[in-house]
């Protein structure tokens, strides 16, 4: 808006010259107004480094859109401050969105901490189930399974240790496993 005498203000004149591509006028506009525009941006962002970036983006918008400035709508300074405020608010919204996205990602990717007490309880309960099931086996089945699974021996080694034919050792192990499966399957 023009000053009370009807003449355009210095800022309005500089914006109009920028609209005609006058880069000297743009440099002068920046020198005359950047401190005030930066102050507004810092109040919104509260981060000087980001505020400097937004200040640069604001003046780039002012340069690009200076031909759209209409002195009948607002003063040149108000128009510039509106551009700066919108840019600063956009930056805040972008930062909040990025922070929320990172927070969701962190929650989704977090590993559940290993609970050694819980793991010990579960292992103890499983061991008790196995002991009870093993007690239901015949002595020859239990002996063959203990050698094969707790002793880590192969079927051939179990047969040799028990002085049995290989087929008999395999049958005792298989029959013992079937009985364990039937016993443990019903305990869940």
Secondary structure, 3 states (H helix, E strand, C coil): CCCCCCCCCHHHHHHHHHHCCCHHHHHHHHHHHHHHHHHHHHHHHCCHHHHHHHHHHHHHHHHHHHHHCCCCCCCHHHHHHHHHHHHHHHHHHHHHHHHHHHHHHHHHHCCCCCCHHHHHHHHHHHHHHHHHHHHCCCHHHHHHHHHHHHCCCCHHHHHHHHCCCHHHHHHHHHHHHHHHHHHHHCCC
